[in-house]
Amino acid sequence: MQILPAIDIKNGRAVRLFKGDFSQETVVNPDVLGQARIFADAGIEFIHVVDLDGALDGKATNRDLIAALKVATGLGVEVGGGIRTLEQIQDYLNVGIDRVIIGSMAVKNPEFVKAALDKFGSDKIVVGIDAKDGFVATEGWLETSTVDYISLAKEMEKMGVELFVYTDVDRDGTLTGPNFDHYERLVAELTTAKVIASGGIAELSDLTKLQEIGVAGTIVGKAYYNGNISLDELKEFGG
């Protein structure tokens, strides 16, 4: 199981939110590039970057900073937040970003996902599914759709999506443990696509259980920034 430490960017700083609430923000490192270097120096291979400003703005607000992060560290990077056009995806790939995450648009315009898969390939396109009470949240988690997470995942898998990032919004940033039931269901329902777990990781035992469930990767944010799990421990899981 791959471990992906998270860097969420807001106003040019690395932050953590509580349940996706933009008003409950904690700055974990004012220096985004410095934080990325910490991960690289520790031997981490891949990180998960979210442009929180972009998620609200509907555009790649922190694109230049994210591009600089990739150049400065050479880390594998997947990026989400505000992805609305094929041009944005192309631009991120041009500056070396390894995977681009499509979130809200997967619900609002599934054909956009198909177009992205056709143009860039399934190894470059990830669909991010964020859910509240099992229903998909969009627009930086400010809106909730009537689409349940399993239905969306199965529809996207038929379209050719091979990798999902699934987040239970109500667990994110809470250190209360992941929604294991949701991951068990999702892994069981999907035929070929893989799942990266996100949200609620609190301790090493959570990672062990997710590995047993069969997720391909896990994103770790607050548990690392709070000191619950060390970088050395993350690295042992194959970060």
Backbone as JSON, one array per atom type, in Angstrom:
{
  "sequence": "MQILPAIDIKNGRAVRLFKGDFSQETVVNPDVLGQARIFADAGIEFIHVVDLDGALDGKATNRDLIAALKVATGLGVEVGGGIRTLEQIQDYLNVGIDRVIIGSMAVKNPEFVKAALDKFGSDKIVVGIDAKDGFVATEGWLETSTVDYISLAKEMEKMGVELFVYTDVDRDGTLTGPNFDHYERLVAELTTAKVIASGGIAELSDLTKLQEIGVAGTIVGKAYYNGNISLDELKEFGG",
  "N": [[0.85, -1.21, 0.0], [0.59, 2.13, -0.92], [1.75, 5.12, 0.62], [0.67, 8.42, 0.83], [1.64, 11.41, 1.81], [-0.08, 14.45, 2.66], [-0.39, 17.7, 1.24], [-2.16, 20.46, 1.67], [-3.09, 23.38, 0.11], [-3.61, 26.73, 0.88], [-4.01, 30.12, 0.41], [-1.3, 30.23, -0.23], [-0.02, 28.75, 1.7], [0.69, 25.77, 3.64], [-1.95, 23.98, 4.92], [-4.36, 22.55, 7.26], [-7.68, 21.43, 7.27], [-10.77, 21.15, 9.15], [-13.06, 18.69, 8.77], [-13.36, 19.61, 6.18], [-14.05, 22.26, 6.43], [-13.67, 25.53, 5.63], [-13.44, 27.6, 7.38], [-12.33, 26.56, 9.58], [-9.38, 26.37, 9.88], [-6.01, 25.33, 10.09], [-2.75, 26.39, 10.04], [-0.14, 24.48, 8.99], [2.37, 24.58, 7.97], [3.91, 27.42, 6.91], [5.52, 27.5, 4.73], [5.29, 26.06, 1.83], [6.95, 24.81, -0.09], [9.09, 24.16, 1.55], [7.88, 22.27, 3.22], [7.35, 20.25, 1.38], [9.95, 19.54, 0.73], [10.76, 18.44, 3.15], [9.33, 16.05, 3.13], [10.46, 14.85, 0.83], [13.16, 14.63, 1.6], [12.91, 12.77, 3.59], [12.57, 10.47, 2.25], [10.13, 9.88, 1.18], [8.04, 9.07, -1.58], [5.83, 9.88, -3.08], [3.35, 12.41, -3.16], [0.25, 13.96, -2.12], [-1.44, 16.63, -3.3], [-3.52, 19.37, -2.67], [-5.22, 22.02, -4.09], [-6.71, 24.21, -2.38], [-7.7, 26.82, -2.61], [-8.13, 26.81, -5.32], [-10.17, 24.93, -5.51], [-12.31, 26.37, -4.54], [-12.29, 28.57, -6.26], [-12.58, 27.46, -8.75], [-10.54, 27.17, -10.56], [-7.03, 26.78, -11.45], [-5.6, 27.95, -9.05], [-3.26, 27.94, -7.42], [-1.31, 27.08, -9.15], [1.33, 27.84, -10.06], [2.9, 27.65, -7.74], [2.6, 24.96, -7.13], [3.76, 23.81, -9.39], [6.37, 24.7, -8.99], [6.98, 23.32, -6.68], [7.07, 20.67, -7.61], [9.28, 20.8, -9.35], [11.3, 21.54, -7.55], [11.54, 19.38, -5.78], [11.24, 16.89, -7.07], [9.49, 14.93, -6.37], [6.94, 12.4, -6.75], [3.79, 13.57, -7.73], [0.37, 14.07, -7.15], [-2.41, 16.04, -8.05], [-5.22, 17.9, -6.99], [-8.22, 19.93, -7.01], [-10.14, 22.39, -8.15], [-10.1, 21.64, -10.83], [-11.23, 22.08, -13.96], [-11.06, 22.2, -16.71], [-9.76, 20.77, -19.79], [-7.5, 22.01, -20.62], [-6.32, 22.94, -18.26], [-5.56, 20.51, -17.11], [-3.75, 19.6, -19.04], [-1.8, 21.57, -18.77], [-0.86, 21.15, -16.14], [0.24, 18.58, -16.47], [2.19, 19.18, -18.31], [4.04, 20.57, -16.77], [5.08, 18.59, -15.29], [3.55, 17.29, -13.35], [2.29, 14.29, -12.0], [-0.21, 12.94, -11.73], [-3.58, 13.96, -12.19], [-6.38, 15.06, -10.42], [-9.78, 14.73, -10.84], [-12.63, 16.11, -9.54], [-15.36, 17.55, -8.62], [-16.35, 17.85, -11.25], [-16.73, 15.28, -12.16], [-19.19, 14.53, -11.24], [-20.84, 16.6, -12.16], [-20.35, 16.79, -14.89], [-19.92, 14.17, -16.45], [-18.96, 13.49, -18.98], [-16.76, 15.05, -19.29], [-14.8, 13.75, -17.82], [-14.53, 11.46, -19.4], [-13.52, 12.61, -21.74], [-11.08, 13.54, -20.76], [-9.81, 11.14, -20.04], [-9.6, 9.97, -22.56], [-7.88, 11.74, -23.83], [-5.58, 11.98, -22.18], [-5.06, 9.59, -20.85], [-5.58, 6.78, -18.61], [-3.71, 6.48, -16.64], [-2.96, 8.96, -15.9], [-5.15, 10.33, -15.0], [-7.18, 10.77, -12.25], [-10.11, 10.08, -10.38], [-11.63, 11.93, -7.94], [-13.61, 11.2, -5.25], [-15.64, 12.62, -2.99], [-17.51, 12.4, -0.11], [-20.5, 13.02, 1.8], [-22.28, 11.54, 4.29], [-22.44, 9.44, 2.53], [-23.23, 10.57, 0.13], [-22.21, 12.32, -2.76], [-20.06, 15.08, -2.46], [-19.5, 18.4, -3.7], [-17.82, 21.23, -5.28], [-15.6, 22.2, -3.6], [-16.5, 20.9, -1.37], [-18.68, 22.29, -0.49], [-21.19, 21.91, -1.47], [-23.7, 19.34, -1.7], [-24.47, 16.51, -3.58], [-27.08, 14.44, -5.11], [-26.12, 12.03, -5.7], [-24.9, 8.83, -4.94], [-21.85, 7.52, -3.53], [-20.97, 4.97, -4.36], [-22.42, 4.44, -6.72], [-21.47, 6.48, -8.4], [-18.75, 5.79, -8.55], [-18.85, 3.28, -9.82], [-19.98, 3.96, -12.26], [-17.97, 5.6, -13.27], [-15.88, 3.78, -13.4], [-16.72, 2.08, -15.43], [-16.38, 3.81, -17.48], [-13.71, 3.87, -17.74], [-12.01, 4.71, -15.76], [-9.3, 4.13, -13.6], [-8.31, 4.63, -11.11], [-9.26, 5.81, -7.95], [-9.69, 8.45, -5.56], [-11.0, 8.31, -2.47], [-12.87, 10.09, -0.13], [-14.31, 10.45, 3.02], [-16.01, 13.09, 3.97], [-16.87, 13.91, 6.5], [-15.11, 12.67, 8.17], [-12.7, 13.75, 7.62], [-9.74, 15.28, 8.67], [-10.32, 14.91, 11.35], [-9.21, 12.99, 12.96], [-10.51, 10.71, 13.84], [-10.54, 8.2, 12.85], [-10.78, 6.25, 9.82], [-13.61, 5.75, 7.56], [-14.19, 2.74, 7.58], [-16.11, 0.89, 6.71], [-17.15, 2.03, 4.37], [-14.92, 1.91, 2.69], [-14.52, -0.84, 2.5], [-16.86, -1.58, 1.17], [-16.57, -0.16, -1.23], [-14.17, -1.19, -2.36], [-15.01, -3.8, -2.71], [-17.09, -3.53, -4.56], [-15.96, -2.5, -6.88], [-14.45, -3.57, -9.93], [-12.0, -3.59, -11.42], [-10.73, -1.18, -10.93], [-8.7, 0.78, -8.67], [-8.41, 1.96, -5.24], [-7.65, 4.86, -3.41], [-7.4, 5.71, -0.1], [-8.71, 8.3, 2.0], [-8.91, 10.6, 4.67], [-9.56, 10.94, 8.04], [-7.58, 9.33, 9.14], [-5.86, 8.26, 11.98], [-3.99, 6.81, 13.46], [-1.34, 4.33, 13.4], [-2.52, 1.79, 13.32], [-4.81, 2.21, 11.84], [-3.84, 2.43, 9.26], [-2.87, -0.14, 8.89], [-5.26, -1.61, 8.94], [-6.59, -0.58, 6.7], [-4.87, -1.43, 4.73], [-5.3, -4.17, 4.92], [-7.94, -4.26, 4.05], [-7.6, -3.71, 1.41], [-7.06, -1.4, -0.04], [-5.31, 0.63, -2.44], [-3.7, 2.71, -1.78], [-3.05, 5.22, 0.75], [-3.88, 8.4, 1.95], [-2.27, 10.6, 4.09], [-2.69, 13.1, 6.41], [-3.44, 15.08, 8.75], [-2.77, 13.33, 10.85], [-0.07, 12.98, 10.56], [0.86, 15.66, 10.72], [0.09, 16.34, 13.28], [1.68, 14.74, 14.76], [0.98, 12.16, 15.38], [1.65, 10.0, 13.75], [4.78, 9.13, 12.57], [7.17, 10.28, 10.06], [9.02, 8.29, 9.47], [7.58, 6.02, 10.16], [5.52, 6.18, 8.28], [7.0, 5.83, 5.97], [7.76, 3.18, 6.2], [5.5, 1.86, 5.38], [5.67, 2.12, 2.73], [5.81, 4.67, 1.62]],
  "CA": [[0.0, 0.0, 0.0], [1.36, 3.37, -1.01], [1.36, 6.2, 1.52], [0.82, 9.73, 0.21], [1.42, 12.55, 2.69], [-0.89, 15.49, 2.01], [-0.16, 19.13, 1.4], [-3.32, 21.25, 1.24], [-2.59, 24.75, -0.04], [-4.56, 27.84, 0.96], [-3.28, 31.39, 0.54], [0.13, 30.0, -0.37], [0.52, 28.06, 2.88], [0.19, 24.41, 3.87], [-2.94, 24.04, 6.0], [-5.28, 21.45, 7.43], [-9.05, 21.83, 7.61], [-11.55, 20.21, 9.95], [-14.25, 18.3, 8.01], [-13.47, 20.42, 4.97], [-14.59, 23.59, 6.75], [-12.65, 26.53, 5.35], [-13.31, 28.52, 8.51], [-11.58, 25.85, 10.64], [-8.1, 26.16, 9.21], [-4.78, 25.37, 10.88], [-1.54, 26.45, 9.21], [0.82, 23.48, 9.48], [3.68, 25.07, 7.54], [3.72, 28.56, 6.0], [6.41, 27.29, 3.6], [4.85, 24.85, 1.12], [8.12, 24.14, -0.67], [9.84, 23.59, 2.66], [7.2, 21.05, 3.66], [7.58, 19.22, 0.35], [11.35, 19.08, 0.87], [10.8, 17.55, 4.32], [8.87, 14.73, 2.67], [11.45, 14.3, -0.1], [14.37, 14.28, 2.36], [12.6, 11.59, 4.41], [12.47, 9.3, 1.39], [8.77, 9.72, 0.64], [8.13, 9.07, -3.04], [4.65, 10.44, -3.76], [2.52, 13.21, -2.27], [-1.09, 14.35, -2.55], [-1.53, 18.08, -3.16], [-4.84, 19.93, -2.95], [-5.31, 23.48, -4.24], [-7.99, 24.56, -1.74], [-8.18, 28.05, -3.25], [-8.62, 26.42, -6.64], [-11.46, 24.24, -5.34], [-13.32, 27.42, -4.38], [-12.28, 29.48, -7.41], [-12.85, 26.76, -9.99], [-9.4, 27.3, -11.47], [-5.77, 26.33, -10.83], [-5.12, 29.17, -8.39], [-1.89, 27.77, -6.92], [-0.59, 26.31, -10.17], [2.76, 28.15, -10.11], [3.51, 27.11, -6.53], [2.61, 23.5, -7.27], [4.78, 23.51, -10.4], [7.67, 24.92, -8.35], [7.14, 22.21, -5.74], [7.48, 19.5, -8.39], [10.65, 21.03, -9.84], [12.24, 21.63, -6.42], [11.68, 18.14, -5.02], [11.23, 15.69, -7.89], [8.52, 13.98, -5.83], [5.72, 12.1, -7.48], [2.76, 14.48, -7.24], [-0.98, 14.12, -7.71], [-2.99, 17.34, -7.72], [-6.64, 18.13, -7.14], [-8.72, 21.24, -6.59], [-10.43, 23.38, -9.18], [-9.85, 21.14, -12.19], [-12.47, 22.27, -14.7], [-10.85, 22.18, -18.16], [-8.69, 19.92, -20.31], [-6.31, 22.85, -20.7], [-5.69, 22.91, -16.93], [-4.91, 19.2, -16.96], [-2.59, 19.61, -19.93], [-0.79, 22.46, -18.19], [-0.25, 20.46, -15.0], [1.06, 17.49, -16.98], [3.34, 19.8, -18.98], [5.05, 20.98, -15.78], [5.61, 17.4, -14.64], [2.64, 16.65, -12.39], [2.13, 12.89, -12.41], [-1.63, 12.59, -11.85], [-4.5, 15.06, -11.94], [-7.61, 14.54, -9.82], [-11.04, 15.38, -11.21], [-13.59, 15.92, -8.45], [-16.74, 18.02, -8.86], [-16.76, 17.67, -12.65], [-17.14, 13.89, -12.38], [-20.63, 14.5, -10.98], [-21.55, 17.62, -12.94], [-20.15, 16.6, -16.32], [-19.16, 12.92, -16.61], [-18.29, 13.45, -20.29], [-15.46, 15.69, -19.13], [-13.9, 12.68, -17.4], [-14.28, 10.63, -20.58], [-12.63, 13.36, -22.63], [-9.77, 13.57, -20.14], [-9.24, 9.8, -20.18], [-9.25, 9.76, -23.97], [-6.78, 12.62, -24.22], [-4.37, 11.88, -21.36], [-4.84, 8.22, -20.39], [-6.08, 6.47, -17.26], [-2.62, 6.56, -15.66], [-2.78, 10.37, -15.54], [-6.41, 10.9, -14.52], [-7.77, 10.17, -11.04], [-11.38, 10.69, -9.98], [-11.77, 12.12, -6.51], [-14.99, 11.13, -4.77], [-15.77, 13.12, -1.62], [-18.91, 12.13, 0.24], [-21.09, 13.29, 3.11], [-23.36, 10.54, 4.48], [-22.5, 8.58, 1.36], [-23.58, 11.31, -1.07], [-21.03, 13.02, -3.27], [-19.97, 16.52, -2.22], [-18.83, 19.09, -4.8], [-17.47, 22.65, -5.08], [-14.86, 22.38, -2.36], [-17.31, 20.28, -0.31], [-19.71, 23.22, -0.03], [-22.49, 21.44, -1.95], [-23.85, 17.89, -1.7], [-25.33, 16.06, -4.68], [-27.98, 13.33, -4.8], [-25.45, 10.84, -6.24], [-24.16, 8.13, -3.9], [-20.45, 7.32, -3.93], [-20.8, 3.7, -5.06], [-22.96, 4.59, -8.07], [-20.55, 7.29, -9.18], [-17.52, 5.02, -8.79], [-19.1, 2.22, -10.81], [-20.17, 4.63, -13.55], [-16.66, 6.07, -13.72], [-15.07, 2.6, -13.74], [-17.16, 1.65, -16.77], [-15.85, 4.79, -18.42], [-12.29, 3.62, -17.92], [-11.21, 5.21, -14.63], [-8.59, 3.03, -12.94], [-7.89, 5.01, -9.76], [-10.11, 6.76, -7.24], [-9.39, 8.88, -4.19], [-12.29, 8.43, -1.78], [-12.81, 10.78, 1.16], [-15.52, 10.72, 3.8], [-15.77, 14.47, 4.41], [-17.11, 14.05, 7.94], [-13.98, 12.12, 8.91], [-11.46, 14.42, 7.22], [-9.17, 16.22, 9.64], [-10.91, 14.72, 12.68], [-8.44, 11.99, 13.73], [-11.46, 9.77, 14.46], [-10.47, 6.93, 12.14], [-11.46, 6.23, 8.52], [-14.89, 5.04, 7.45], [-13.76, 1.45, 7.03], [-17.23, 0.24, 6.01], [-17.23, 2.58, 3.02], [-13.81, 1.38, 1.88], [-14.79, -2.26, 2.24], [-17.89, -1.63, 0.11], [-16.04, 0.36, -2.5], [-13.22, -2.17, -2.89], [-15.77, -4.98, -3.12], [-17.96, -3.22, -5.7], [-15.17, -2.21, -8.07], [-13.94, -4.77, -10.59], [-10.58, -3.45, -11.78], [-10.18, 0.09, -10.44], [-8.1, 0.79, -7.34], [-8.89, 3.02, -4.36], [-6.79, 5.51, -2.43], [-8.23, 6.14, 1.03], [-8.39, 9.64, 2.51], [-9.84, 11.14, 5.66], [-9.78, 10.34, 9.35], [-6.46, 8.52, 9.64], [-5.46, 8.74, 13.31], [-2.87, 6.06, 14.03], [-0.78, 3.29, 12.54], [-3.45, 0.66, 13.17], [-5.74, 2.55, 10.75], [-3.16, 2.09, 8.01], [-2.83, -1.61, 8.81], [-6.59, -2.11, 8.59], [-6.86, -0.21, 5.31], [-4.07, -2.33, 3.9], [-6.01, -5.45, 4.93], [-9.15, -4.1, 3.23], [-7.16, -3.84, 0.03], [-6.89, -0.15, -0.79], [-4.01, 0.72, -3.1], [-2.91, 3.75, -1.15], [-3.73, 6.01, 1.78], [-3.4, 9.77, 2.13], [-2.14, 10.93, 5.51], [-2.5, 14.53, 6.62], [-3.4, 15.58, 10.13], [-2.1, 12.37, 11.73], [1.35, 13.29, 10.48], [1.14, 17.02, 11.19], [-0.11, 16.36, 14.73], [2.69, 13.9, 15.4], [0.47, 10.82, 15.72], [2.4, 9.03, 12.94], [6.02, 9.78, 12.12], [7.56, 10.05, 8.66], [9.66, 6.98, 9.39], [6.51, 5.02, 10.17], [4.86, 6.23, 6.97], [7.92, 5.27, 4.99], [7.73, 1.72, 6.34], [4.36, 1.35, 4.62], [5.93, 2.27, 1.29], [5.49, 6.03, 1.21]],
  "C": [[0.88, 1.25, 0.0], [0.82, 4.41, -0.03], [1.66, 7.53, 0.84], [0.57, 10.81, 1.26], [0.74, 13.68, 1.93], [-0.34, 16.89, 2.28], [-1.38, 19.84, 0.81], [-2.92, 22.71, 1.25], [-3.74, 25.75, -0.01], [-3.78, 29.12, 1.25], [-1.77, 31.18, 0.56], [0.78, 29.27, 0.77], [-0.05, 26.65, 2.96], [-0.71, 24.43, 5.1], [-3.63, 22.69, 6.16], [-6.63, 22.04, 7.8], [-9.69, 20.77, 8.49], [-12.86, 19.95, 9.22], [-14.45, 19.18, 6.78], [-14.0, 21.82, 5.19], [-13.48, 24.63, 6.6], [-12.47, 27.54, 6.49], [-12.56, 27.87, 9.68], [-10.25, 25.39, 10.05], [-6.95, 26.25, 10.2], [-3.6, 25.39, 9.92], [-0.53, 25.48, 9.8], [2.25, 23.8, 9.04], [3.45, 26.22, 6.57], [4.55, 28.42, 4.72], [6.07, 25.97, 2.91], [6.04, 24.09, 0.54], [8.97, 23.49, 0.41], [9.22, 22.3, 3.15], [7.41, 19.92, 2.66], [8.99, 18.67, 0.44], [11.51, 18.16, 2.08], [10.39, 16.14, 3.91], [9.91, 14.08, 1.77], [12.7, 13.83, 0.65], [14.16, 13.03, 3.21], [12.48, 10.32, 3.57], [11.07, 8.98, 0.91], [8.85, 9.85, -0.87], [6.99, 9.81, -3.73], [3.84, 11.24, -2.75], [1.2, 13.6, -2.95], [-1.24, 15.85, -2.26], [-2.93, 18.55, -3.54], [-4.75, 21.45, -3.0], [-6.68, 23.89, -3.68], [-8.56, 25.85, -2.32], [-8.79, 27.72, -4.6], [-9.97, 25.73, -6.56], [-12.59, 25.24, -5.2], [-13.44, 28.27, -5.64], [-12.68, 28.81, -8.71], [-11.76, 26.94, -11.02], [-8.13, 26.9, -10.7], [-5.06, 27.5, -10.17], [-3.66, 29.08, -7.97], [-1.01, 27.0, -7.88], [0.92, 26.57, -10.14], [3.5, 27.58, -8.91], [3.63, 25.59, -6.63], [3.65, 23.06, -8.29], [6.17, 23.66, -9.8], [7.99, 23.8, -7.37], [7.65, 20.97, -6.47], [8.93, 19.63, -8.83], [11.66, 20.95, -8.69], [12.51, 20.29, -5.76], [11.8, 16.88, -5.87], [10.3, 14.61, -7.37], [7.47, 13.61, -6.87], [4.6, 12.94, -6.88], [1.44, 14.22, -7.95], [-1.64, 15.38, -7.17], [-4.49, 17.35, -7.94], [-7.02, 19.51, -6.67], [-8.9, 22.18, -7.75], [-10.19, 22.94, -10.6], [-11.17, 21.18, -12.97], [-12.31, 22.15, -16.22], [-9.73, 21.22, -18.54], [-7.38, 20.71, -20.39], [-5.57, 22.89, -19.36], [-4.92, 21.61, -16.73], [-3.64, 19.15, -17.8], [-1.45, 20.43, -19.34], [-0.09, 21.79, -17.02], [0.67, 19.33, -15.49], [2.33, 18.04, -17.65], [4.44, 20.2, -18.0], [5.5, 19.81, -14.91], [4.74, 16.74, -13.6], [2.28, 15.26, -12.9], [0.68, 12.47, -12.61], [-2.47, 13.81, -11.49], [-5.84, 14.49, -11.5], [-8.81, 15.38, -10.26], [-12.06, 15.07, -10.13], [-15.0, 16.3, -8.85], [-17.22, 17.72, -10.27], [-17.19, 16.24, -12.95], [-18.64, 13.73, -12.16], [-21.36, 15.41, -11.97], [-21.45, 17.4, -14.44], [-19.31, 15.35, -16.56], [-18.42, 12.84, -17.95], [-16.93, 14.13, -20.24], [-14.42, 14.65, -18.71], [-13.53, 11.8, -18.59], [-13.31, 11.32, -21.53], [-11.21, 13.39, -22.08], [-9.07, 12.22, -20.25], [-8.77, 9.56, -21.61], [-8.0, 10.54, -24.36], [-5.48, 12.31, -23.48], [-4.07, 10.47, -20.85], [-5.22, 8.01, -18.94], [-4.97, 6.51, -16.21], [-2.4, 7.99, -15.19], [-4.01, 10.99, -14.87], [-6.95, 10.09, -13.34], [-9.11, 10.84, -10.8], [-11.44, 10.72, -8.46], [-13.24, 12.11, -6.12], [-15.0, 11.51, -3.29], [-17.23, 13.01, -1.24], [-19.26, 12.57, 1.65], [-22.3, 12.37, 3.25], [-23.54, 9.68, 3.23], [-22.86, 9.29, 0.06], [-22.44, 12.25, -1.46], [-21.12, 14.52, -3.05], [-19.15, 17.16, -3.34], [-18.49, 20.52, -4.38], [-16.75, 22.89, -3.76], [-15.63, 21.9, -1.14], [-18.41, 21.2, 0.21], [-21.11, 22.78, -0.47], [-22.5, 19.91, -1.9], [-24.85, 17.49, -2.77], [-26.28, 14.98, -4.19], [-27.39, 12.0, -5.29], [-24.69, 10.14, -5.12], [-22.8, 7.68, -4.44], [-20.22, 6.03, -4.69], [-21.27, 3.82, -6.52], [-22.01, 5.38, -8.96], [-19.28, 6.5, -9.52], [-17.73, 3.96, -9.87], [-19.31, 2.81, -12.2], [-18.82, 5.06, -14.13], [-15.76, 4.89, -14.11], [-15.44, 2.09, -15.13], [-16.59, 2.57, -17.85], [-14.35, 4.61, -18.65], [-11.4, 4.15, -16.81], [-10.59, 4.02, -13.9], [-8.17, 3.35, -11.52], [-8.81, 6.07, -9.18], [-9.44, 7.2, -5.94], [-10.75, 9.07, -3.52], [-12.11, 9.02, -0.39], [-14.19, 10.86, 1.77], [-15.3, 12.07, 4.46], [-15.91, 14.61, 5.92], [-16.01, 13.43, 8.79], [-12.7, 12.95, 8.69], [-10.99, 15.43, 8.27], [-9.65, 16.03, 11.06], [-10.1, 13.79, 13.58], [-9.36, 10.99, 14.44], [-11.44, 8.4, 13.79], [-11.23, 6.99, 10.82], [-12.82, 5.55, 8.59], [-14.6, 3.69, 6.78], [-14.86, 0.77, 6.25], [-17.32, 0.73, 4.57], [-16.11, 2.04, 2.13], [-14.01, -0.09, 1.55], [-15.81, -2.4, 1.11], [-17.33, -1.23, -1.24], [-15.08, -0.63, -3.14], [-13.96, -3.4, -3.41], [-16.57, -4.74, -4.39], [-17.18, -2.99, -6.99], [-14.55, -3.49, -8.62], [-12.44, -4.69, -10.83], [-9.95, -2.2, -11.17], [-9.69, -0.04, -9.01], [-8.56, 2.03, -6.56], [-7.76, 3.54, -3.48], [-7.7, 6.06, -1.34], [-7.75, 7.5, 1.55], [-9.41, 10.04, 3.56], [-9.94, 10.33, 6.93], [-8.65, 9.52, 9.91], [-5.97, 9.11, 10.96], [-4.21, 8.07, 13.83], [-2.45, 4.94, 13.09], [-1.75, 2.14, 12.3], [-4.49, 0.94, 12.07], [-5.12, 2.17, 9.41], [-3.12, 0.58, 7.81], [-4.18, -2.16, 8.37], [-6.94, -1.78, 7.14], [-6.08, -1.1, 4.35], [-4.75, -3.69, 3.81], [-7.26, -5.4, 4.07], [-8.8, -4.18, 1.75], [-7.09, -2.54, -0.76], [-5.47, -0.07, -1.33], [-3.09, 1.74, -2.44], [-3.73, 4.47, -0.09], [-3.05, 7.37, 1.9], [-3.39, 10.08, 3.62], [-1.85, 12.42, 5.65], [-2.32, 14.87, 8.08], [-2.66, 14.63, 11.08], [-0.6, 12.57, 11.71], [1.63, 14.66, 11.11], [0.96, 17.16, 12.7], [0.91, 15.53, 15.48], [2.21, 12.52, 15.79], [1.23, 9.72, 15.0], [3.62, 9.75, 12.4], [6.28, 9.5, 10.64], [8.22, 8.69, 8.5], [8.62, 5.86, 9.35], [5.75, 5.0, 8.84], [5.72, 5.57, 5.91], [7.91, 3.76, 5.03], [6.57, 1.09, 5.56], [4.56, 1.52, 3.12], [5.58, 3.64, 0.77], [6.38, 6.54, 0.12]]
}
